[in-house]
Amino acid sequence: MIEIKRLPEGAMFDIELLDEPAIETPIPHRHEYFEIFWVLEGEGYQSIDFLEFPMLANKVFFIAPGQVHDVKQVPNKFCAISFNAEFINAESQSQLPIDRLFLQNRSDKPYLTLDEKGKEDIRSLVNILIKEKNSTTADKALMSTLLLAFLRYMMRYLDDHKDYTSSADLRMVRLLELIDDHFKTHKEVTFYAEKLAMTGKRLNELSKEQFSKTVTQLLHDKVIVEARRELAFSHKSIKTISIELGYKDTSYFCRFFKRLSGKSPQSFRFDWEK
């Protein structure tokens, strides 16, 4: 069973600057909270949902609750920020950076790279956050506002940064949420198009514009990630996993998995358990 990491009881936020840190957990694990790793010095190595990423200076990684995280080598110095969803104001403009940085950005490139100006500006915010957190009169509302400022500043480094306030952009956020909720039972584009009050053709146009992927490709990405999690961290049979993910034909599921992953479910599980 995979370890689930939680913040200490009663805590909603934490921030640390770590020098010569030890690996937080020496085995793959999941978080119940959002986590940010900003690499300051040195190099490290990690995997997020089974995709491997070098941890290089100036890169900022965003790890969402539920993702499988495995830090194999830590850099010499980095900043770690952890927070629960409740720590951020629930208003739509406050939720937007969460959606953009942790949800929309999570699959192919769950990190951003800062330039020198970004390093300087973000370090100033981090220093204030650390000082406030360590104060005997720490102001939660102020820390929440500063964290939101951190996240909104980071949005400037998204490849497609713009003012994400249009109804079309917000519907793309909603699309990802719908896929998370319904991918096991609904794999047809029409279901999501109806939920978003548009045609399937228009939804695919917006999806390709926003994510460079069709809705079907987004659904396939989600299925593969969940299949890998089950294969790696459960003792369920491949037939059971196939059925739970919405594929009654196990042979079809195995071909589908191999086509998208490059190896069969059996091979993936065997390689992971070695």
C-alpha positions, 0 to 999 in steps of 0.5 A: 500500500502506498504511503499517504503523506499529510500535514501535521494535525491542525496545520494548513501551510508550511514553508522551509528553505532546506540546505543539504536536505534528506529525502523526504520519504525514501519510497514513492508516496502521495500527498493529501496536500499541494506541494511546491519544490523550488530548486535553488542550488545543485541537482536532483532527480524525481518522478511525478506520476511515473514520469521522470524529471531532473531537479535543476536550479531555478525550476519550480515543480508543482505536485497536486494531491493524489499524484505519485511522487518519488524523490530519488535524489535531492538537490543541495538547496531548495524551498519546499511549500506545502498547503491544503486547499482550504488555505487558499481563498475559495473565490474564482480568481483565487482558485485560478492559479491552482487550476493553471499550475497544478491541474492544467500543467500537471501531465507533460510539464509539471514545472516552470523555469524562473529567470534571474528577475523571477528568482529575485522577486520570488525569493523576496516573497518567500523570505516574507512568508518564512518570516511571517510563519515563524512569527509568534503572531503569524497572520494566516490571512496575510500568509494566504495572500502572500502564497496567492501572490506567489502563485499568480506571479508564477503564472507569468512563466507559463508557456501560454501566459495570458489573462485567463478570465474568458469563459472559454478558458474557465470551461477548459478548467472545468473540462479537466475537473469533469474528466477527473470525476467521470473518466472511468464511466464516460469516455465519449466526447459528447458527454463532456460537450453536453456538460459544457453546453457546446458541440463536440467539435467546438470542445475539441477545438478549444482543447487542442488550442489550450492543451494541444490535445483532443478531449480523447487524448486527455481522457487517455492520459488520465486512464493511463496514469490511473492504470499505472497507479493501480498496477504499481501500488495495488495487488488487484488483477489486471482484469479487475483494474481493466473493469474498474477503469471502464474496460470490460474487455481486458485484452483490449485494455492491455493493447490500449495500455501497451500502445500508449505506454510502450509496454504491457500492463504485466511488463509495467508491473514486473518492472516496477516491482523489481 
